[in-house]
Amino acid sequence: MNSRSKPALKKSALKKAASSKPAPRKPSSRKSAAKAKSSRPSSAKPSLAKSPPAKPSSAKPASKTGKLPEWNLADLYSGIEAPEVARDLEKMDADCVAFETDYKGKLATGTANEDGGKWLAEAVRRYEAIDDLAGRLGSYAGLVHAGDSVDPAISKFYGDVSERLTAASTHLLFFALELNRIDDDILNRAMQAAELAHYRPWIEDLRKEKPYQLDDKLEQLFLEKAQTGYSAFNRLFDQTISGLRFKVGTKELAIEPTLNLLQDRDGAKRKSAAEALAKTFKANERTFALITNTLAKDKDISDRWRGFQDVADSRHLNNRVEREVVDALVASVHAAYPKLSHRYYALKAKWFGKKRLAYWDRNAPLPFAATDVIGWPDARNMVLTAYRGFSPKMADIAERFFTDRWIDAPVRPGKVPGAFSHPTTPSAHPYVLMNYQGKPRDVMTLAHELGHGVHQVLAAKNGALMAPTPLTLAETASVFGEMLTFKRLLAQTKNAKQRQALLAGKVEDMINTVVRQIAFYSFERAVHTERKNGELTAMRLGEIWLSVQGESLGPAIEIKAGYENYWMYIPHFIHSPFYVYAYAFGDCLVNSLYAVYEHAAEGFAERYLDMLAAGGTKHYSELLRPFGLDAKDPKFWDGGLSVIAGMIDELEAMG
């Protein structure tokens, strides 16, 4: 879902930010910001339970896809005017004030007492309970808003809940700050008590952020000003992008169906959609440039006050990953551009009988690919069958998303584009948002988001503070789910040309997940670094975009006028700076993990599900150890990238 320019203090349910669409900020603190919503890469697909008394859906039944499900948010609240919402907001306010009264200024002395471990454990339990309640409120507001971000009543509800959560969180802000000031020896003695030892992973993670804490008043100021700062600009982005209309032929389309046309079989429609996107983006470039400049400056101010040296260091800390590991990943992917994207797009251009492809043909269906729309029942069966072949337990969890209406699939006016899985809070369950239109890539998106959903369900047993997973592992379950689905479909496809099309589609997705996301990361690094010296015009942002895109796509993709403004619609840049490298991390990791699976003896599925169930209780290196994988090994990333190169080798051999 993530950290934007957020303080280094750990984010809990009270401060979850989404990778695709944010839920309102909530009180507390943990890396869960990393996982409020884990989304499909916004480049992989240029990507309500109806909540009575919400207004009826405007989505029309899609005859080719079949009836698409809408989620049942009543598992959280029955509607935005439900009395339970007001009741829980009042309870949260009262609980936060009582918590502050009982513990503020007392943590050091209370923990040093003879029964300090039990005393502090009780404080953490109360803190966690508040976090869970706030997670329910914030998740509901964020999900309703994701379903319709232009409805005035919903927008007001979203904003009001966000403000209430932020106001309540000011009473909890002291807790993480004071806890990090407790002497190490005193805290270690206290953790000898079993009750507090349970929270050791959360406490140890929290203390990693100690060097970046500010004093209490400054932390409170950062928190309260966020509502009129980066949170407001996040909301402005969401409402602006959802409200844009793109004239394609005689139709005025929202962004999601317009982006979907870039995958249409008709080349004229792809070109028309691309030009419509370029025209509308150009007309709105001042707004998007202002949003980007403001958020980059906001993050720079936060980083400077907290003492972060590199523009991405706060993200690395939030992900619990070392900077050198990410740098090694980025360097490996950059070096692999020629043998991955450059080579594949040259091959694709040949299939189209051209030397170069226009940028709007990059994700075009292959000339020999099947053209049938995949109905929703078939998509469901494909994914669940693949999951069940790996683990019946995994499939049973995934099936609940369908049977219990945890998925919202139709395209609707006002609905946010893309896809995500939101874990909500451990006392509830995750929800998946999609914009399903029956393409093979949509099936892979379903497999991706259900991978997140399974992960979130399994990790929920760790509680609100320790269920969330850093982004580096958050994307592992989703990409692994895609790989399972792809491998099952490939094994079932006997027609040579359809196998070639399926393999090419997977390569395109992997390039979008690895190469393109690292190019996005390079774009962000350049923008945030240059912003330190002053504002960037829309023209300059476009120049940086064209530079990194040209380098990553290679000579076989012709970047025509208009593409310079395509940076504007990527939500990750707004909601969660530097999130994008997690996709490449996850894809390369899954390539290596799947290779272990293919050669493993019995027990791999159990070890894999145990890894997911650990949530945020262990460092990624510890979780990977049972599989014999080490991301710090310089050869690790090359191994993952070689899997993609091997698939391109196979495609070249097919002709």
KOLKE-947621 format. One line per field, with one value per residue (C-alpha): residue number from 1; x, y, z negated; residue in one letter. Coordinates in steps of 0.001 Angstrom, whole numbers, padded with zeros to 6 digits, always signed. Last residue first. Layout:
resi <- c(NUM_...)
east <- c(X_...)
north <- c(Y_...)
up <- c(Z_...)
resn <- c(A_...)
//
This chain:
resi <- c(655_654_653_652_651_650_649_648_647_646_645_644_643_642_641_640_639_638_637_636_635_634_633_632_631_630_629_628_627_626_625_624_623_622_621_620_619_618_617_616_615_614_613_612_611_610_609_608_607_606_605_604_603_602_601_600_599_598_597_596_595_594_593_592_591_590_589_588_587_586_585_584_583_582_581_580_579_578_577_576_575_574_573_572_571_570_569_568_567_566_565_564_563_562_561_560_559_558_557_556_555_554_553_552_551_550_549_548_547_546_545_544_543_542_541_540_539_538_537_536_535_534_533_532_531_530_529_528_527_526_525_524_523_522_521_520_519_518_517_516_515_514_513_512_511_510_509_508_507_506_505_504_503_502_501_500_499_498_497_496_495_494_493_492_491_490_489_488_487_486_485_484_483_482_481_480_479_478_477_476_475_474_473_472_471_470_469_468_467_466_465_464_463_462_461_460_459_458_457_456_455_454_453_452_451_450_449_448_447_446_445_444_443_442_441_440_439_438_437_436_435_434_433_432_431_430_429_428_427_426_425_424_423_422_421_420_419_418_417_416_415_414_413_412_411_410_409_408_407_406_405_404_403_402_401_400_399_398_397_396_395_394_393_392_391_390_389_388_387_386_385_384_383_382_381_380_379_378_377_376_375_374_373_372_371_370_369_368_367_366_365_364_363_362_361_360_359_358_357_356_355_354_353_352_351_350_349_348_347_346_345_344_343_342_341_340_339_338_337_336_335_334_333_332_331_330_329_328_327_326_325_324_323_322_321_320_319_318_317_316_315_314_313_312_311_310_309_308_307_306_305_304_303_302_301_300_299_298_297_296_295_294_293_292_291_290_289_288_287_286_285_284_283_282_281_280_279_278_277_276_275_274_273_272_271_270_269_268_267_266_265_264_263_262_261_260_259_258_257_256_255_254_253_252_251_250_249_248_247_246_245_244_243_242_241_240_239_238_237_236_235_234_233_232_231_230_229_228_227_226_225_224_223_222_221_220_219_218_217_216_215_214_213_212_211_210_209_208_207_206_205_204_203_202_201_200_199_198_197_196_195_194_193_192_191_190_189_188_187_186_185_184_183_182_181_180_179_178_177_176_175_174_173_172_171_170_169_168_167_166_165_164_163_162_161_160_159_158_157_156_155_154_153_152_151_150_149_148_147_146_145_144_143_142_141_140_139_138_137_136_135_134_133_132_131_130_129_128_127_126_125_124_123_122_121_120_119_118_117_116_115_114_113_112_111_110_109_108_107_106_105_104_103_102_101_100_99_98_97_96_95_94_93_92_91_90_89_88_87_86_85_84_83_82_81_80_79_78_77_76_75_74_73_72_71_70_69_68_67_66_65_64_63_62_61_60_59_58_57_56_55_54_53_52_51_50_49_48_47_46_45_44_43_42_41_40_39_38_37_36_35_34_33_32_31_30_29_28_27_26_25_24_23_22_21_20_19_18_17_16_15_14_13_12_11_10_9_8_7_6_5_4_3_2_1)
east <- c(+011682_+011119_+014818_+014465_+011632_+013731_+016637_+014138_+013065_+016705_+017252_+014358_+015844_+019260_+017879_+017305_+020792_+022352_+020627_+022213_+025710_+026730_+025650_+023840_+020490_+021346_+019220_+019597_+015834_+015837_+017937_+015384_+013421_+016558_+017754_+014328_+014504_+011970_+008756_+007282_+004952_+006153_+003132_+004674_+007846_+005800_+003834_+007098_+008419_+005168_+005229_+008847_+008172_+008890_+012112_+013097_+014301_+011379_+010961_+014596_+014180_+010999_+012931_+015550_+012940_+010978_+013927_+014391_+010704_+010560_+013595_+012339_+008974_+010578_+012458_+009171_+008612_+011140_+008619_+005324_+002092_+003208_+005833_+003843_+000793_+002359_+000057_+002357_+005446_+003739_+004530_+007501_+005521_+003855_+006367_+007545_+009715_+010590_+011204_+013784_+016665_+016420_+013598_+015798_+017994_+015143_+012956_+015656_+016298_+012683_+011671_+014517_+013499_+009844_+010657_+012601_+009634_+007270_+009583_+011780_+011892_+015178_+018557_+017294_+014839_+017738_+018253_+014539_+014045_+017145_+016411_+012795_+013733_+016251_+013552_+011203_+013947_+014256_+010510_+010763_+013533_+012119_+008324_+007727_+010459_+008889_+005460_+006860_+008647_+005393_+003554_+006283_+005912_+002147_+002505_+005063_+002856_-000014_+002093_+003079_-000447_-000205_-001023_-001624_+001984_+002146_-001051_+000285_+003656_+001957_-000300_+002558_+004676_+001919_+001512_+005280_+005073_+002442_+004159_+007503_+006148_+005764_+009273_+011114_+008154_+008651_+005955_+003070_+001817_+004021_+002242_-001343_-001121_+001128_-001897_-002438_+000594_-001354_-004204_-001796_+000239_-002889_-004025_-000679_-000705_-004335_-003079_-000589_-002890_-005543_-002919_-001890_-005494_-005603_-002494_-004373_-007018_-010555_-011191_-010726_-010059_-008906_-009268_-008513_-009637_-007808_-009365_-010724_-009178_-005724_-006274_-006937_-004673_-005201_-004556_-004022_-004935_-004660_-006925_-008931_-012693_-014298_-016118_-016258_-014151_-015386_-013315_-013925_-012760_-013408_-016802_-016839_-016842_-014299_-011736_-012391_-010934_-007480_-007379_-008441_-005917_-003015_-004114_-004372_-000725_+001109_-001472_-004129_-002594_-002578_-006167_-007204_-005627_-007045_-010482_-010898_-009816_-012275_-015130_-014176_-014281_-011098_-011643_-010553_-007862_-005306_-001778_-000291_-000034_+001301_-000875_+000499_+002449_+005211_+002944_+002263_+005993_+006200_+007921_+011169_+012535_+009081_+007384_+005313_+007199_+010420_+009389_+008846_+012365_+013863_+011693_+013119_+016759_+016618_+014490_+016703_+020224_+020822_+019191_+021221_+023823_+021067_+019456_+022702_+023457_+019969_+020184_+023661_+022467_+019530_+021849_+024263_+021463_+020677_+017092_+014735_+012061_+011403_+015134_+015580_+012717_+014263_+017595_+016172_+017265_+020618_+022008_+019045_+019512_+015985_+015728_+017232_+015057_+011876_+012809_+013750_+010486_+008476_+010552_+009811_+006138_+005873_+007759_+005636_+002330_+003342_+004482_+001188_-000843_+001262_+001134_-002655_-003154_-000082_-001482_-004725_-002927_-000480_-003231_-005293_-002239_-001629_-005290_-005348_-002151_-003471_-006791_-005021_-002961_-006101_-005252_-005817_-003131_-002707_-006515_-006276_-004627_-007761_-010012_-008116_-007738_-011394_-012843_-014549_-015641_-015844_-012400_-010456_-010976_-009327_-011041_-009318_-011334_-009578_-006159_-007201_-008879_-005944_-003331_-005168_-005390_-001658_-001206_-003323_-001413_+001875_+001099_-002175_-002763_+000966_+001123_-000239_+002391_+005385_+004307_+003908_+007351_+008756_+007159_+008402_+012027_+013250_+013884_+016276_+018890_+016124_+014788_+016543_+014930_+011511_+012704_+014011_+010724_+008632_+010775_+010792_+007005_+006609_+009557_+007311_+004923_+007705_+009543_+013231_+012358_+012507_+016168_+016895_+014979_+016946_+020262_+019403_+018414_+014920_+014963_+013449_+010394_+009983_+009812_+007632_+005150_+005187_+003270_+000260_-001696_-000856_-002402_-005891_-005587_-004222_-007039_-009656_-008154_-008141_-011704_-012786_-010909_-012324_-015837_-015537_-014329_-017171_-019767_-018202_-018046_-014821_-012724_-015247_-014084_-010756_-012661_-014644_-011372_-009575_-012418_-012723_-008985_-008772_-011523_-010355_-006724_-007696_-009234_-006152_-003779_-005786_-005450_-001723_-001169_-003099_-000926_+002225_+001250_+000551_+003960_+005523_+004096_+004977_+008587_+008840_+007907_+010903_+010746_+012998_+010183_+007972_+010773_+011598_+008018_+006505_+006584_+003392_+001963_-001472_-002539_-001335_-003231_-006360_-006205_-005724_-008523_-010951_-010254_-010433_-013721_-015201_-014084_-015464_-018904_-019026_-018222_-020617_-023459_-023200_-023081_-020206_-021851_-022207_-018762_-015756_-017356_-019874_-017165_-018624_-016612_-017991_-017836_-017810_-020640_-019243_-016110_-017682_-021066_-019633_-022339_-022430_-020600_-022502_-022627_-025545_-024990_-023591_-026138_-024928_-021258_-021237_-019027_-017711_-002430_-000428_-000501_+002982_+003661_+001724_+003344_+000497_-000185_+000548_-001757_-001036_+002161_+005183_+003432_+003462_+006986_+005684_+004180_+001013_-002017_-003602_-003091_-005985_-005771_-003571_-004034_-001501_+001387_-000710_+000145_-000427_-000114_-002545_-002200_+001309_+004136_+007562_+009219_+011212_+008815_+006789_+008046_+006115_+006071_+003650_+000000)
north <- c(-018316_-020887_-020723_-017012_-017748_-020304_-017884_-015294_-017796_-018316_-014572_-014409_-017232_-015584_-012588_-014659_-016100_-012701_-011456_-014126_-013903_-011025_-013084_-010710_-012100_-015472_-018516_-022027_-022521_-022736_-019525_-017383_-016454_-015529_-013262_-011619_-010630_-012355_-011480_-009400_-012069_-015493_-017082_-016428_-018332_-021151_-021333_-021820_-024426_-026402_-026123_-027333_-030414_-033221_-033042_-029898_-029567_-027586_-025754_-024601_-023206_-021512_-019762_-018455_-017047_-015885_-013825_-012231_-011320_-010107_-007837_-006492_-005748_-004312_-001854_-000022_+001223_+004006_+006687_+005286_+007129_+009522_+007659_+004470_+005980_+006034_+008336_+011305_+009478_+009186_+012817_+012316_+009780_+012561_+012668_+009222_+006693_+004035_+000705_-001532_+000698_-000206_-000224_+000449_+003247_+004940_+004782_+006263_+009173_+009743_+010063_+012462_+014659_+014511_+015678_+018533_+019528_+019346_+021793_+020607_+022718_+023480_+022042_+019223_+018383_+017002_+014110_+013369_+013380_+011320_+008722_+008537_+007948_+005268_+003515_+003663_+002119_-000554_-001119_-001389_-003964_-006208_-006309_-005042_-007343_-010180_-009388_-009275_-012594_-014121_-012885_-014288_-017707_-017630_-016532_-019256_-021847_-020558_-020983_-024533_-025688_-027988_-025580_-027418_-027231_-023535_-022841_-024604_-022831_-019450_-020010_-021130_-018208_-015715_-017063_-016790_-013147_-012435_-014371_-012680_-009137_-008730_-010096_-006966_-004840_-005539_-007778_-006731_-009307_-008106_-005088_-005962_-009537_-012436_-014546_-012186_-013617_-016449_-014188_-011561_-014102_-015630_-012153_-011233_-014366_-013549_-010239_-011891_-014687_-012071_-009970_-013054_-013507_-009835_-010385_-013025_-010395_-010566_-006981_-007091_-003829_-005296_-004676_-007427_-007354_-008790_-010099_-008846_-009062_-009018_-005605_-004391_-006712_-004665_-006474_-004201_-003581_-000879_+002128_+003754_+003562_+006836_+005351_+001582_-001366_-004520_-006787_-006122_-009201_-010272_-011677_-014651_-017343_-015633_-014437_-017638_-019612_-018156_-019682_-023092_-022851_-022228_-025121_-027426_-026608_-026537_-028145_-026306_-022939_-023774_-025013_-021906_-019613_-021257_-021822_-018179_-017030_-019464_-018204_-014589_-015142_-015001_-012923_-014863_-013382_-016196_-014989_-015257_-011534_-010932_-008743_-005195_-004405_-002392_-001283_+002143_+002800_+002483_-000744_-000893_-003071_-004227_-007436_-007683_-010824_-008952_-006136_-008733_-010094_-006601_-006063_-009220_-008379_-004854_-005965_-008848_-009290_-005575_-004487_-006979_-004490_-002257_-005241_-006249_-002679_-002263_-005531_-004699_-001261_-002888_-005227_-002366_-000312_-003062_-004284_-003826_-002563_+000565_+001063_+000713_+003160_+005701_+005267_+006065_+009723_+008901_+010366_+010061_+012389_+012788_+016497_+016041_+013063_+014911_+018009_+015907_+013985_+017204_+018451_+015299_+015537_+019160_+018644_+015657_+017335_+020539_+018602_+016700_+019907_+021691_+018670_+018565_+019494_+017444_+014396_+014810_+014952_+012137_+009802_+010553_+009939_+006581_+005630_+006536_+004574_+001486_+001805_+002012_-001054_-003151_-006099_-003960_-003908_-000128_-000096_-001107_+002199_+003940_+001558_+002419_+006180_+007101_+007242_+009927_+008193_+009554_+008338_+008049_+011189_+010734_+011751_+012624_+012379_+009311_+010881_+014118_+012494_+010195_+012932_+015358_+012665_+012100_+015871_+016100_+013266_+014973_+018201_+019413_+016087_+015530_+018635_+016636_+013906_+016092_+018429_+015524_+014213_+017690_+017927_+014500_+014947_+013527_+009900_+008859_+007076_+005092_+003496_+000203_+000284_-000355_-003492_-004834_-004005_-005661_-008800_-008935_-008756_-012310_-011663_-009173_-011821_-014363_-012100_-012113_-009113_-006917_-007728_-006757_-003506_-002542_-003385_-001458_+001710_+002932_+005804_+003703_+003015_+006714_+007497_+004501_+005481_+009263_+009212_+007551_+010700_+012227_+009143_+010280_+013460_+011485_+008987_+011715_+013534_+010396_+009620_+013096_+012897_+009504_+010546_+013754_+011808_+009335_+012114_+013899_+010775_+011080_+008361_+005589_+002052_+003315_+005651_+002764_+000878_+003764_+004464_+000784_+000394_+003421_+002255_-001363_-000347_+002054_-000852_-003002_-000233_+000377_-003311_-003181_-000282_-002136_-005200_-003061_-001589_-005054_-006188_-003199_-004269_-007934_-007047_-004475_-006959_-005990_-002368_-000976_-001151_+001121_+003643_+003929_+003760_+006333_+009654_+008803_+005508_+005753_+009168_+008444_+005159_+006821_+009472_+006811_+004629_+007567_+008624_+005023_+004482_+007618_+006518_+003066_+004400_+006770_+003876_+001540_+004005_+003236_+006399_+005222_+001825_-001647_-001641_-004000_-007285_-004997_-004321_-006980_-006823_-006622_-009712_-009730_-011281_-012905_-011748_-011609_-010319_-007614_-006557_-002766_-001029_+001894_+000238_+001213_+003894_+002822_+002039_-000627_-001356_-003474_-005862_-002197_-000562_+000088_-003612_-004514_-000837_-000124_-003078_-005051_-003847_-004480_-002498_-001604_-003450_-001345_+000953_-002123_-001044_+000017_+002829_+003887_+006039_+005697_+007392_+007045_+004156_+004775_+003617_+001637_+000958_+002054_+003944_+002491_+004956_+003838_+000236_+000590_+002718_+002533_+005840_+006902_+009716_+009566_+010966_+008383_+005377_+003058_+000000)
up <- c(+034352_+031634_+030738_+030055_+027647_+025778_+025436_+024173_+021483_+020536_+020215_+017757_+015669_+015945_+014079_+010947_+011065_+011704_+008571_+006345_+007795_+005532_+002479_+000131_+001266_-000274_+000608_-000821_-001113_-004910_-004936_-003115_-006233_-008135_-005324_-005160_-008809_-011068_-012922_-010099_-008743_-009878_-008180_-004766_-005648_-007192_-003924_-002021_-004449_-004126_-000342_-000222_-002350_+000062_+002052_+003866_+007443_+008842_+005527_+005440_+008966_+007768_+005006_+007430_+009793_+006742_+005501_+008903_+008986_+005385_+005622_+008953_+007374_+004230_+006437_+006965_+003435_+004000_+003028_+001715_+002431_+005144_+007145_+006571_+008270_+011772_+013775_+014343_+015551_+018943_+019706_+022040_+024070_+026033_+028867_+029938_+028179_+030721_+028990_+030711_+029566_+025875_+023328_+020294_+021630_+023483_+020387_+018141_+020492_+021473_+017820_+017020_+019952_+018946_+015440_+017014_+019169_+016214_+014494_+011651_+008521_+006806_+005878_+003641_+006406_+008456_+006045_+005711_+009488_+010318_+007656_+008758_+012388_+011400_+009357_+012344_+014481_+011787_+012110_+015878_+015834_+013117_+013076_+016594_+017890_+015938_+017372_+020887_+020363_+019134_+022205_+024438_+022799_+023294_+026914_+027614_+025948_+028077_+031191_+030274_+029386_+026362_+023539_+020247_+019044_+019890_+017951_+014857_+015103_+015432_+012439_+010192_+011385_+010646_+007130_+006637_+007744_+005096_+002307_+002945_+003207_-000548_-001002_+000113_-000874_-004564_-006072_-008301_-010843_-013688_-015150_-014273_-015463_-014494_-013523_-010571_-008738_-007094_-005952_-004620_-002679_-001169_-000114_+001364_+003482_+004309_+005707_+008036_+009234_+010061_+011838_+013793_+014884_+015848_+017974_+019921_+020730_+019406_+018387_+014604_+012791_+009503_+005773_+003249_-000387_-003374_-006601_-009948_-013425_-011828_-010178_-006630_-004604_-001410_+001862_+004828_+008452_+011086_+011488_+008686_+009082_+010127_+013114_+012666_+013899_+012226_+009886_+006190_+004259_+000641_+001499_-000918_+001787_+004036_+001500_-000438_+002473_+001822_-001667_-000369_+002465_+000074_-002134_+000899_+001712_+005043_+007288_+005301_+006221_+009920_+009764_+007842_+010420_+013519_+011946_+010983_+014437_+016018_+013843_+014695_+018434_+020469_+023591_+026659_+028896_+028845_+029575_+033092_+033781_+030251_+028070_+027793_+024629_+026333_+029186_+027675_+027580_+031353_+032364_+034321_+037098_+038106_+039208_+036026_+034961_+035749_+033393_+030683_+031121_+030924_+027823_+026252_+026913_+025531_+022575_+021421_+022776_+023308_+019992_+017931_+016689_+015386_+013647_+011934_+010846_+009380_+007447_+006138_+005035_+003263_+001343_+000612_-000925_-003423_-003694_-006608_-004206_-006283_-006604_-002859_-002282_-004651_-002872_+000579_+000869_-000729_-003950_-006306_-009267_-010546_-009813_-006370_-005485_-006497_-004519_-001481_-001730_-001697_+001231_+003226_+002278_+003373_+006625_+007617_+006757_+008551_+011625_+011640_+011510_+014134_+016445_+016649_+020303_+021232_+019444_+021389_+024743_+023984_+022813_+025902_+028108_+026478_+026802_+030518_+031136_+029385_+031194_+034554_+033676_+033152_+030886_+027794_+025108_+025137_+024991_+021331_+020552_+021810_+019887_+016688_+017275_+017658_+021167_+023254_+026448_+030008_+031017_+027784_+025733_+022348_+019112_+015857_+012641_+011254_+011832_+010137_+007143_+006478_+006974_+004708_+002043_+002138_+002033_-001106_-002751_-001842_-003616_-005131_-006845_-007278_-009482_-012425_-012235_-011566_-014384_-016784_-015910_-016430_-019858_-020899_-019971_-016706_-015890_-013150_-015264_-017037_-013870_-014481_-017915_-016421_-014698_-017995_-019711_-016992_-016935_-020792_-021125_-022442_-024750_-026558_-027888_-028341_-030770_-029896_-027772_-030858_-031337_-027731_-028187_-031278_-029622_-026453_-028337_-027525_-025031_-022244_-024381_-024959_-021240_-020380_-023078_-022761_-019485_-021025_-021926_-018526_-016948_-017892_-015829_-012893_-013078_-013296_-010313_-008181_-009194_-008077_-004780_-003841_-004861_-002838_+000195_-000233_-000353_+002637_+004868_+006872_+005239_+005732_+004925_+003618_+001290_-000163_-000594_-002312_-004731_-005615_-006049_-008304_-010618_-010839_-011236_-014007_-015875_-015340_-016404_-019542_-020388_-019647_-022042_-024734_-024159_-024195_-027567_-028977_-027762_-029525_-032897_-032352_-031549_-034336_-037056_-039197_-038082_-035313_-032759_-034848_-035375_-031667_-030441_-032822_-030952_-029073_-030280_-031901_-030636_-027105_-027047_-028382_-025652_-022965_-024325_-024441_-020860_-019635_-021433_-019884_-016411_-017144_-018052_-015072_-012722_-014536_-013917_-010175_-008071_-005861_-005492_-007009_-008589_-008416_-007309_-005608_-003028_-000772_+002436_+005923_+008097_+011908_+013876_+016997_+018785_+022218_+021116_+018868_+016447_+016285_+013458_+012028_+008648_+006461_+003849_+000515_-002155_-002366_-001779_+001217_+000134_+002764_+014864_+017510_+016584_+015558_+015315_+012175_+010512_+008885_+005430_+001823_-000291_-003840_-003421_-003841_-006173_-008264_-009041_-012366_-014368_-015987_-015060_-011599_-008315_-005924_-003513_-000571_+002998_+004912_+002651_-000196_-003255_-006651_-009443_-012057_-011072_-012233_-010981_-012423_-013080_-010048_-009430_-006248_-003016_-001066_-003390_-002108_+000000)
resn <- c(G_M_A_E_L_E_D_I_M_G_A_I_V_S_L_G_G_D_W_F_K_P_D_K_A_D_L_G_F_P_R_L_L_E_S_Y_H_K_T_G_G_A_A_L_M_D_L_Y_R_E_A_F_G_E_A_A_H_E_Y_V_A_Y_L_S_N_V_L_C_D_G_F_A_Y_A_Y_V_Y_F_P_S_H_I_F_H_P_I_Y_M_W_Y_N_E_Y_G_A_K_I_E_I_A_P_G_L_S_E_G_Q_V_S_L_W_I_E_G_L_R_M_A_T_L_E_G_N_K_R_E_T_H_V_A_R_E_F_S_Y_F_A_I_Q_R_V_V_T_N_I_M_D_E_V_K_G_A_L_L_A_Q_R_Q_K_A_N_K_T_Q_A_L_L_R_K_F_T_L_M_E_G_F_V_S_A_T_E_A_L_T_L_P_T_P_A_M_L_A_G_N_K_A_A_L_V_Q_H_V_G_H_G_L_E_H_A_L_T_M_V_D_R_P_K_G_Q_Y_N_M_L_V_Y_P_H_A_S_P_T_T_P_H_S_F_A_G_P_V_K_G_P_R_V_P_A_D_I_W_R_D_T_F_F_R_E_A_I_D_A_M_K_P_S_F_G_R_Y_A_T_L_V_M_N_R_A_D_P_W_G_I_V_D_T_A_A_F_P_L_P_A_N_R_D_W_Y_A_L_R_K_K_G_F_W_K_A_K_L_A_Y_Y_R_H_S_L_K_P_Y_A_A_H_V_S_A_V_L_A_D_V_V_E_R_E_V_R_N_N_L_H_R_S_D_A_V_D_Q_F_G_R_W_R_D_S_I_D_K_D_K_A_L_T_N_T_I_L_A_F_T_R_E_N_A_K_F_T_K_A_L_A_E_A_A_S_K_R_K_A_G_D_R_D_Q_L_L_N_L_T_P_E_I_A_L_E_K_T_G_V_K_F_R_L_G_S_I_T_Q_D_F_L_R_N_F_A_S_Y_G_T_Q_A_K_E_L_F_L_Q_E_L_K_D_D_L_Q_Y_P_K_E_K_R_L_D_E_I_W_P_R_Y_H_A_L_E_A_A_Q_M_A_R_N_L_I_D_D_D_I_R_N_L_E_L_A_F_F_L_L_H_T_S_A_A_T_L_R_E_S_V_D_G_Y_F_K_S_I_A_P_D_V_S_D_G_A_H_V_L_G_A_Y_S_G_L_R_G_A_L_D_D_I_A_E_Y_R_R_V_A_E_A_L_W_K_G_G_D_E_N_A_T_G_T_A_L_K_G_K_Y_D_T_E_F_A_V_C_D_A_D_M_K_E_L_D_R_A_V_E_P_A_E_I_G_S_Y_L_D_A_L_N_W_E_P_L_K_G_T_K_S_A_P_K_A_S_S_P_K_A_P_P_S_K_A_L_S_P_K_A_S_S_P_R_S_S_K_A_K_A_A_S_K_R_S_S_P_K_R_P_A_P_K_S_S_A_A_K_K_L_A_S_K_K_L_A_P_K_S_R_S_N_M)
//
